[in-house]
Amino acid sequence: MGGWSSPSHWLIILLIVVLLFGAKKIPELAKGLGKGIKTFKDEMNSDDETAKNTQKIEEKQNKENNANIDANIDETKKA
């Protein structure tokens, strides 16, 4: 009564998968699943890099805007 962690449960699941898909299809399914996972990870990394680049651009724009505001304040004080 170990729940789904019992080896006998996993053996039954494996047997059902073999019966449903056949022994020849299982390596193809595993290969497709592996490619899908790899693609997902690559896209997640790409999204992380895009977010970092966007953050850097926004920080640069904020610094430029702050510098412009400071320059305008200085000009106003001189006038």
Gaussian input, Z-matrix of N, CA and C with variables (Angstrom, degrees):
# hf/3-21g

backbone

0 1
 N
 C     1     B1
 C     2     B2     1     A1
 N     3     B3     2     A2     1     D1
 C     4     B4     3     A3     2     D2
 C     5     B5     4     A4     3     D3
 N     6     B6     5     A5     4     D4
 C     7     B7     6     A6     5     D5
 C     8     B8     7     A7     6     D6
 N     9     B9     8     A8     7     D7
 C    10    B10     9     A9     8     D8
 C    11    B11    10    A10     9     D9
 N    12    B12    11    A11    10    D10
 C    13    B13    12    A12    11    D11
 C    14    B14    13    A13    12    D12
 N    15    B15    14    A14    13    D13
 C    16    B16    15    A15    14    D14
 C    17    B17    16    A16    15    D15
 N    18    B18    17    A17    16    D16
 C    19    B19    18    A18    17    D17
 C    20    B20    19    A19    18    D18
 N    21    B21    20    A20    19    D19
 C    22    B22    21    A21    20    D20
 C    23    B23    22    A22    21    D21
 N    24    B24    23    A23    22    D22
 C    25    B25    24    A24    23    D23
 C    26    B26    25    A25    24    D24
 N    27    B27    26    A26    25    D25
 C    28    B28    27    A27    26    D26
 C    29    B29    28    A28    27    D27
 N    30    B30    29    A29    28    D28
 C    31    B31    30    A30    29    D29
 C    32    B32    31    A31    30    D30
 N    33    B33    32    A32    31    D31
 C    34    B34    33    A33    32    D32
 C    35    B35    34    A34    33    D33
 N    36    B36    35    A35    34    D34
 C    37    B37    36    A36    35    D35
 C    38    B38    37    A37    36    D36
 N    39    B39    38    A38    37    D37
 C    40    B40    39    A39    38    D38
 C    41    B41    40    A40    39    D39
 N    42    B42    41    A41    40    D40
 C    43    B43    42    A42    41    D41
 C    44    B44    43    A43    42    D42
 N    45    B45    44    A44    43    D43
 C    46    B46    45    A45    44    D44
 C    47    B47    46    A46    45    D45
 N    48    B48    47    A47    46    D46
 C    49    B49    48    A48    47    D47
 C    50    B50    49    A49    48    D48
 N    51    B51    50    A50    49    D49
 C    52    B52    51    A51    50    D50
 C    53    B53    52    A52    51    D51
 N    54    B54    53    A53    52    D52
 C    55    B55    54    A54    53    D53
 C    56    B56    55    A55    54    D54
 N    57    B57    56    A56    55    D55
 C    58    B58    57    A57    56    D56
 C    59    B59    58    A58    57    D57
 N    60    B60    59    A59    58    D58
 C    61    B61    60    A60    59    D59
 C    62    B62    61    A61    60    D60
 N    63    B63    62    A62    61    D61
 C    64    B64    63    A63    62    D62
 C    65    B65    64    A64    63    D63
 N    66    B66    65    A65    64    D64
 C    67    B67    66    A66    65    D65
 C    68    B68    67    A67    66    D66
 N    69    B69    68    A68    67    D67
 C    70    B70    69    A69    68    D68
 C    71    B71    70    A70    69    D69
 N    72    B72    71    A71    70    D70
 C    73    B73    72    A72    71    D71
 C    74    B74    73    A73    72    D72
 N    75    B75    74    A74    73    D73
 C    76    B76    75    A75    74    D74
 C    77    B77    76    A76    75    D75
 N    78    B78    77    A77    76    D76
 C    79    B79    78    A78    77    D77
 C    80    B80    79    A79    78    D78
 N    81    B81    80    A80    79    D79
 C    82    B82    81    A81    80    D80
 C    83    B83    82    A82    81    D81
 N    84    B84    83    A83    82    D82
 C    85    B85    84    A84    83    D83
 C    86    B86    85    A85    84    D84
 N    87    B87    86    A86    85    D85
 C    88    B88    87    A87    86    D86
 C    89    B89    88    A88    87    D87
 N    90    B90    89    A89    88    D88
 C    91    B91    90    A90    89    D89
 C    92    B92    91    A91    90    D90
 N    93    B93    92    A92    91    D91
 C    94    B94    93    A93    92    D92
 C    95    B95    94    A94    93    D93
 N    96    B96    95    A95    94    D94
 C    97    B97    96    A96    95    D95
 C    98    B98    97    A97    96    D96
 N    99    B99    98    A98    97    D97
 C   100   B100    99    A99    98    D98
 C   101   B101   100   A100    99    D99
 N   102   B102   101   A101   100   D100
 C   103   B103   102   A102   101   D101
 C   104   B104   103   A103   102   D102
 N   105   B105   104   A104   103   D103
 C   106   B106   105   A105   104   D104
 C   107   B107   106   A106   105   D105
 N   108   B108   107   A107   106   D106
 C   109   B109   108   A108   107   D107
 C   110   B110   109   A109   108   D108
 N   111   B111   110   A110   109   D109
 C   112   B112   111   A111   110   D110
 C   113   B113   112   A112   111   D111
 N   114   B114   113   A113   112   D112
 C   115   B115   114   A114   113   D113
 C   116   B116   115   A115   114   D114
 N   117   B117   116   A116   115   D115
 C   118   B118   117   A117   116   D116
 C   119   B119   118   A118   117   D117
 N   120   B120   119   A119   118   D118
 C   121   B121   120   A120   119   D119
 C   122   B122   121   A121   120   D120
 N   123   B123   122   A122   121   D121
 C   124   B124   123   A123   122   D122
 C   125   B125   124   A124   123   D123
 N   126   B126   125   A125   124   D124
 C   127   B127   126   A126   125   D125
 C   128   B128   127   A127   126   D126
 N   129   B129   128   A128   127   D127
 C   130   B130   129   A129   128   D128
 C   131   B131   130   A130   129   D129
 N   132   B132   131   A131   130   D130
 C   133   B133   132   A132   131   D131
 C   134   B134   133   A133   132   D132
 N   135   B135   134   A134   133   D133
 C   136   B136   135   A135   134   D134
 C   137   B137   136   A136   135   D135
 N   138   B138   137   A137   136   D136
 C   139   B139   138   A138   137   D137
 C   140   B140   139   A139   138   D138
 N   141   B141   140   A140   139   D139
 C   142   B142   141   A141   140   D140
 C   143   B143   142   A142   141   D141
 N   144   B144   143   A143   142   D142
 C   145   B145   144   A144   143   D143
 C   146   B146   145   A145   144   D144
 N   147   B147   146   A146   145   D145
 C   148   B148   147   A147   146   D146
 C   149   B149   148   A148   147   D147
 N   150   B150   149   A149   148   D148
 C   151   B151   150   A150   149   D149
 C   152   B152   151   A151   150   D150
 N   153   B153   152   A152   151   D151
 C   154   B154   153   A153   152   D152
 C   155   B155   154   A154   153   D153
 N   156   B156   155   A155   154   D154
 C   157   B157   156   A156   155   D155
 C   158   B158   157   A157   156   D156
 N   159   B159   158   A158   157   D157
 C   160   B160   159   A159   158   D158
 C   161   B161   160   A160   159   D159
 N   162   B162   161   A161   160   D160
 C   163   B163   162   A162   161   D161
 C   164   B164   163   A163   162   D162
 N   165   B165   164   A164   163   D163
 C   166   B166   165   A165   164   D164
 C   167   B167   166   A166   165   D165
 N   168   B168   167   A167   166   D166
 C   169   B169   168   A168   167   D167
 C   170   B170   169   A169   168   D168
 N   171   B171   170   A170   169   D169
 C   172   B172   171   A171   170   D170
 C   173   B173   172   A172   171   D171
 N   174   B174   173   A173   172   D172
 C   175   B175   174   A174   173   D173
 C   176   B176   175   A175   174   D174
 N   177   B177   176   A176   175   D175
 C   178   B178   177   A177   176   D176
 C   179   B179   178   A178   177   D177
 N   180   B180   179   A179   178   D178
 C   181   B181   180   A180   179   D179
 C   182   B182   181   A181   180   D180
 N   183   B183   182   A182   181   D181
 C   184   B184   183   A183   182   D182
 C   185   B185   184   A184   183   D183
 N   186   B186   185   A185   184   D184
 C   187   B187   186   A186   185   D185
 C   188   B188   187   A187   186   D186
 N   189   B189   188   A188   187   D187
 C   190   B190   189   A189   188   D188
 C   191   B191   190   A190   189   D189
 N   192   B192   191   A191   190   D190
 C   193   B193   192   A192   191   D191
 C   194   B194   193   A193   192   D192
 N   195   B195   194   A194   193   D193
 C   196   B196   195   A195   194   D194
 C   197   B197   196   A196   195   D195
 N   198   B198   197   A197   196   D196
 C   199   B199   198   A198   197   D197
 C   200   B200   199   A199   198   D198
 N   201   B201   200   A200   199   D199
 C   202   B202   201   A201   200   D200
 C   203   B203   202   A202   201   D201
 N   204   B204   203   A203   202   D202
 C   205   B205   204   A204   203   D203
 C   206   B206   205   A205   204   D204
 N   207   B207   206   A206   205   D205
 C   208   B208   207   A207   206   D206
 C   209   B209   208   A208   207   D207
 N   210   B210   209   A209   208   D208
 C   211   B211   210   A210   209   D209
 C   212   B212   211   A211   210   D210
 N   213   B213   212   A212   211   D211
 C   214   B214   213   A213   212   D212
 C   215   B215   214   A214   213   D213
 N   216   B216   215   A215   214   D214
 C   217   B217   216   A216   215   D215
 C   218   B218   217   A217   216   D216
 N   219   B219   218   A218   217   D217
 C   220   B220   219   A219   218   D218
 C   221   B221   220   A220   219   D219
 N   222   B222   221   A221   220   D220
 C   223   B223   222   A222   221   D221
 C   224   B224   223   A223   222   D222
 N   225   B225   224   A224   223   D223
 C   226   B226   225   A225   224   D224
 C   227   B227   226   A226   225   D225
 N   228   B228   227   A227   226   D226
 C   229   B229   228   A228   227   D227
 C   230   B230   229   A229   228   D228
 N   231   B231   230   A230   229   D229
 C   232   B232   231   A231   230   D230
 C   233   B233   232   A232   231   D231
 N   234   B234   233   A233   232   D232
 C   235   B235   234   A234   233   D233
 C   236   B236   235   A235   234   D234

   B1=1.4444
   B2=1.5292
   B3=1.3249
   B4=1.4526
   B5=1.5162
   B6=1.3086
   B7=1.4602
   B8=1.5225
   B9=1.3390
   B10=1.4653
   B11=1.5194
   B12=1.3062
   B13=1.4611
   B14=1.5283
   B15=1.3040
   B16=1.4572
   B17=1.5346
   B18=1.3305
   B19=1.4726
   B20=1.5337
   B21=1.3190
   B22=1.4612
   B23=1.5288
   B24=1.3295
   B25=1.4647
   B26=1.5238
   B27=1.3154
   B28=1.4590
   B29=1.5279
   B30=1.3006
   B31=1.4640
   B32=1.5266
   B33=1.3043
   B34=1.4719
   B35=1.5252
   B36=1.3156
   B37=1.4664
   B38=1.5196
   B39=1.3236
   B40=1.4634
   B41=1.5253
   B42=1.3095
   B43=1.4638
   B44=1.5239
   B45=1.3115
   B46=1.4706
   B47=1.5248
   B48=1.3340
   B49=1.4650
   B50=1.5218
   B51=1.3204
   B52=1.4729
   B53=1.5237
   B54=1.3039
   B55=1.4637
   B56=1.5270
   B57=1.3084
   B58=1.4654
   B59=1.5272
   B60=1.3191
   B61=1.4574
   B62=1.5224
   B63=1.2896
   B64=1.4611
   B65=1.5171
   B66=1.3086
   B67=1.4643
   B68=1.5250
   B69=1.3391
   B70=1.4612
   B71=1.5286
   B72=1.3064
   B73=1.4615
   B74=1.5231
   B75=1.3133
   B76=1.4620
   B77=1.5366
   B78=1.3529
   B79=1.4792
   B80=1.5328
   B81=1.3287
   B82=1.4656
   B83=1.5211
   B84=1.3270
   B85=1.4651
   B86=1.5276
   B87=1.3184
   B88=1.4665
   B89=1.5330
   B90=1.3427
   B91=1.4592
   B92=1.5290
   B93=1.3147
   B94=1.4639
   B95=1.5186
   B96=1.3163
   B97=1.4654
   B98=1.5222
   B99=1.3191
   B100=1.4683
   B101=1.5172
   B102=1.3338
   B103=1.4599
   B104=1.5197
   B105=1.3250
   B106=1.4664
   B107=1.5155
   B108=1.3033
   B109=1.4670
   B110=1.5212
   B111=1.3493
   B112=1.4644
   B113=1.5264
   B114=1.3206
   B115=1.4588
   B116=1.5250
   B117=1.3183
   B118=1.4675
   B119=1.5256
   B120=1.3321
   B121=1.4674
   B122=1.5287
   B123=1.3330
   B124=1.4624
   B125=1.5263
   B126=1.3221
   B127=1.4669
   B128=1.5223
   B129=1.3235
   B130=1.4648
   B131=1.5305
   B132=1.3323
   B133=1.4669
   B134=1.5193
   B135=1.3305
   B136=1.4543
   B137=1.5248
   B138=1.3251
   B139=1.4628
   B140=1.5188
   B141=1.3303
   B142=1.4624
   B143=1.5302
   B144=1.3299
   B145=1.4547
   B146=1.5256
   B147=1.3185
   B148=1.4582
   B149=1.5186
   B150=1.3175
   B151=1.4649
   B152=1.5246
   B153=1.3333
   B154=1.4666
   B155=1.5211
   B156=1.3454
   B157=1.4619
   B158=1.5237
   B159=1.3181
   B160=1.4578
   B161=1.5235
   B162=1.3230
   B163=1.4624
   B164=1.5326
   B165=1.3273
   B166=1.4697
   B167=1.5256
   B168=1.3282
   B169=1.4677
   B170=1.5238
   B171=1.3305
   B172=1.4645
   B173=1.5186
   B174=1.3388
   B175=1.4639
   B176=1.5250
   B177=1.3392
   B178=1.4547
   B179=1.5259
   B180=1.3328
   B181=1.4568
   B182=1.5239
   B183=1.3240
   B184=1.4636
   B185=1.5221
   B186=1.3404
   B187=1.4629
   B188=1.5223
   B189=1.3493
   B190=1.4641
   B191=1.5236
   B192=1.3306
   B193=1.4570
   B194=1.5242
   B195=1.3235
   B196=1.4609
   B197=1.5297
   B198=1.3157
   B199=1.4647
   B200=1.5222
   B201=1.3227
   B202=1.4646
   B203=1.5240
   B204=1.3114
   B205=1.4583
   B206=1.5229
   B207=1.3390
   B208=1.4644
   B209=1.5246
   B210=1.3269
   B211=1.4648
   B212=1.5219
   B213=1.3183
   B214=1.4667
   B215=1.5227
   B216=1.3206
   B217=1.4702
   B218=1.5300
   B219=1.3394
   B220=1.4599
   B221=1.5390
   B222=1.3368
   B223=1.4541
   B224=1.5330
   B225=1.3322
   B226=1.4623
   B227=1.5204
   B228=1.3288
   B229=1.4523
   B230=1.5315
   B231=1.3316
   B232=1.4642
   B233=1.5357
   B234=1.3190
   B235=1.4759
   B236=1.4810
   A1=110.81
   A2=116.29
   A3=120.88
   A4=113.09
   A5=118.56
   A6=120.21
   A7=110.24
   A8=115.42
   A9=119.88
   A10=112.18
   A11=118.59
   A12=119.83
   A13=112.67
   A14=116.43
   A15=121.12
   A16=110.07
   A17=117.98
   A18=120.80
   A19=113.23
   A20=116.87
   A21=118.60
   A22=111.22
   A23=117.58
   A24=120.10
   A25=110.72
   A26=116.66
   A27=119.96
   A28=112.00
   A29=116.80
   A30=121.23
   A31=110.32
   A32=116.73
   A33=120.58
   A34=110.31
   A35=116.88
   A36=120.10
   A37=110.43
   A38=116.90
   A39=121.04
   A40=111.16
   A41=117.34
   A42=121.91
   A43=110.74
   A44=117.29
   A45=120.99
   A46=110.37
   A47=117.01
   A48=120.67
   A49=110.58
   A50=117.37
   A51=120.71
   A52=110.28
   A53=117.38
   A54=120.07
   A55=111.61
   A56=117.55
   A57=120.33
   A58=112.40
   A59=117.27
   A60=120.22
   A61=114.04
   A62=118.68
   A63=121.08
   A64=110.54
   A65=115.33
   A66=120.83
   A67=112.21
   A68=118.36
   A69=121.02
   A70=111.98
   A71=117.54
   A72=121.21
   A73=112.98
   A74=118.22
   A75=120.87
   A76=111.94
   A77=119.99
   A78=118.16
   A79=112.59
   A80=116.76
   A81=119.99
   A82=110.64
   A83=116.70
   A84=120.59
   A85=110.70
   A86=116.92
   A87=121.04
   A88=110.63
   A89=116.12
   A90=120.13
   A91=110.23
   A92=116.65
   A93=120.71
   A94=111.88
   A95=116.41
   A96=120.61
   A97=110.27
   A98=116.57
   A99=120.42
   A100=112.17
   A101=117.52
   A102=120.83
   A103=110.79
   A104=115.59
   A105=119.74
   A106=111.97
   A107=116.87
   A108=121.06
   A109=110.39
   A110=116.82
   A111=120.76
   A112=110.41
   A113=117.02
   A114=121.19
   A115=110.63
   A116=116.52
   A117=121.24
   A118=110.55
   A119=117.16
   A120=120.95
   A121=110.74
   A122=116.95
   A123=120.36
   A124=110.94
   A125=116.64
   A126=120.58
   A127=111.32
   A128=116.86
   A129=119.90
   A130=110.14
   A131=116.84
   A132=120.44
   A133=110.95
   A134=116.39
   A135=121.18
   A136=110.24
   A137=117.03
   A138=121.20
   A139=110.80
   A140=117.49
   A141=121.16
   A142=110.30
   A143=116.72
   A144=120.66
   A145=110.71
   A146=117.15
   A147=121.32
   A148=110.46
   A149=116.72
   A150=120.46
   A151=110.70
   A152=117.74
   A153=121.00
   A154=110.55
   A155=116.62
   A156=120.00
   A157=110.78
   A158=116.78
   A159=121.07
   A160=110.28
   A161=116.19
   A162=120.41
   A163=110.57
   A164=117.19
   A165=120.52
   A166=110.53
   A167=116.78
   A168=121.02
   A169=110.09
   A170=117.07
   A171=120.71
   A172=111.09
   A173=117.72
   A174=120.47
   A175=110.95
   A176=116.34
   A177=120.43
   A178=110.41
   A179=116.91
   A180=120.63
   A181=110.91
   A182=117.25
   A183=120.11
   A184=111.34
   A185=116.78
   A186=120.16
   A187=110.75
   A188=116.69
   A189=120.57
   A190=110.39
   A191=116.76
   A192=120.15
   A193=110.99
   A194=116.80
   A195=120.55
   A196=110.81
   A197=116.87
   A198=120.70
   A199=109.75
   A200=118.18
   A201=121.92
   A202=110.60
   A203=117.26
   A204=121.04
   A205=110.05
   A206=116.10
   A207=120.04
   A208=110.85
   A209=117.11
   A210=120.56
   A211=110.84
   A212=117.66
   A213=121.58
   A214=111.02
   A215=116.20
   A216=120.57
   A217=109.84
   A218=115.52
   A219=120.12
   A220=110.54
   A221=117.90
   A222=122.02
   A223=110.20
   A224=115.71
   A225=120.15
   A226=110.54
   A227=117.34
   A228=121.14
   A229=111.20
   A230=116.28
   A231=120.31
   A232=111.68
   A233=115.39
   A234=119.11
   A235=111.38
   D1=49.77
   D2=-178.34
   D3=-91.36
   D4=11.44
   D5=-177.37
   D6=75.09
   D7=-146.87
   D8=-178.46
   D9=-81.72
   D10=-2.06
   D11=179.57
   D12=-86.31
   D13=-2.53
   D14=-179.89
   D15=-71.57
   D16=134.05
   D17=179.34
   D18=-58.60
   D19=-33.08
   D20=-179.85
   D21=-66.76
   D22=-34.66
   D23=176.93
   D24=-65.78
   D25=-43.31
   D26=178.91
   D27=-65.65
   D28=-34.61
   D29=176.86
   D30=-64.56
   D31=-42.04
   D32=178.06
   D33=-64.32
   D34=-42.66
   D35=178.55
   D36=-62.73
   D37=-43.90
   D38=178.07
   D39=-60.46
   D40=-42.12
   D41=178.16
   D42=-61.86
   D43=-42.88
   D44=178.92
   D45=-63.50
   D46=-42.28
   D47=178.97
   D48=-62.46
   D49=-43.57
   D50=178.82
   D51=-63.04
   D52=-41.23
   D53=179.27
   D54=-66.78
   D55=-38.31
   D56=-178.11
   D57=-73.17
   D58=-43.63
   D59=-172.17
   D60=-104.72
   D61=-19.56
   D62=-176.93
   D63=85.51
   D64=153.09
   D65=-175.45
   D66=-66.22
   D67=-29.72
   D68=-177.89
   D69=-74.48
   D70=-30.54
   D71=-176.42
   D72=-79.74
   D73=-23.72
   D74=-174.72
   D75=-60.90
   D76=-46.38
   D77=177.34
   D78=-61.38
   D79=-36.77
   D80=178.13
   D81=-65.29
   D82=-41.60
   D83=178.34
   D84=-64.26
   D85=-42.01
   D86=179.49
   D87=-64.98
   D88=-40.35
   D89=178.78
   D90=-64.14
   D91=-43.90
   D92=178.05
   D93=-63.30
   D94=-40.24
   D95=178.02
   D96=-64.42
   D97=-42.68
   D98=178.28
   D99=-62.16
   D100=-42.15
   D101=177.33
   D102=-63.82
   D103=-40.41
   D104=178.91
   D105=-62.76
   D106=-42.86
   D107=179.04
   D108=-65.48
   D109=-41.73
   D110=179.36
   D111=-62.98
   D112=-44.27
   D113=178.59
   D114=-61.58
   D115=-42.95
   D116=178.96
   D117=-60.05
   D118=-46.42
   D119=179.93
   D120=-63.32
   D121=-41.96
   D122=179.31
   D123=-61.55
   D124=-42.71
   D125=179.35
   D126=-66.50
   D127=-37.82
   D128=178.11
   D129=-64.17
   D130=-42.42
   D131=177.75
   D132=-64.56
   D133=-38.97
   D134=178.44
   D135=-63.28
   D136=-42.25
   D137=178.57
   D138=-64.28
   D139=-38.16
   D140=178.40
   D141=-63.91
   D142=-42.87
   D143=179.59
   D144=-65.52
   D145=-40.48
   D146=178.39
   D147=-63.06
   D148=-42.08
   D149=179.16
   D150=-64.12
   D151=-41.15
   D152=178.92
   D153=-64.30
   D154=-43.60
   D155=179.86
   D156=-64.09
   D157=-40.91
   D158=178.94
   D159=-63.22
   D160=-41.43
   D161=179.00
   D162=-63.13
   D163=-41.55
   D164=179.37
   D165=-63.42
   D166=-42.51
   D167=179.69
   D168=-63.27
   D169=-44.15
   D170=179.77
   D171=-64.01
   D172=-39.97
   D173=177.85
   D174=-63.32
   D175=-40.80
   D176=178.82
   D177=-63.75
   D178=-43.43
   D179=179.05
   D180=-64.37
   D181=-38.91
   D182=178.07
   D183=-63.65
   D184=-41.06
   D185=177.97
   D186=-63.13
   D187=-42.46
   D188=179.03
   D189=-64.22
   D190=-42.56
   D191=179.51
   D192=-64.11
   D193=-41.36
   D194=178.38
   D195=-64.37
   D196=-38.52
   D197=178.16
   D198=-65.18
   D199=-41.35
   D200=178.29
   D201=-64.67
   D202=-40.93
   D203=179.14
   D204=-64.19
   D205=-43.72
   D206=178.11
   D207=-61.69
   D208=-41.15
   D209=178.76
   D210=-64.25
   D211=-40.14
   D212=178.68
   D213=-65.32
   D214=-39.01
   D215=178.72
   D216=-64.29
   D217=-43.92
   D218=179.89
   D219=-62.16
   D220=-41.80
   D221=178.71
   D222=-63.68
   D223=-40.32
   D224=-179.58
   D225=-65.07
   D226=-39.06
   D227=179.63
   D228=-66.74
   D229=-35.87
   D230=-179.58
   D231=-70.90
   D232=-29.65
   D233=-176.71
   D234=-80.26

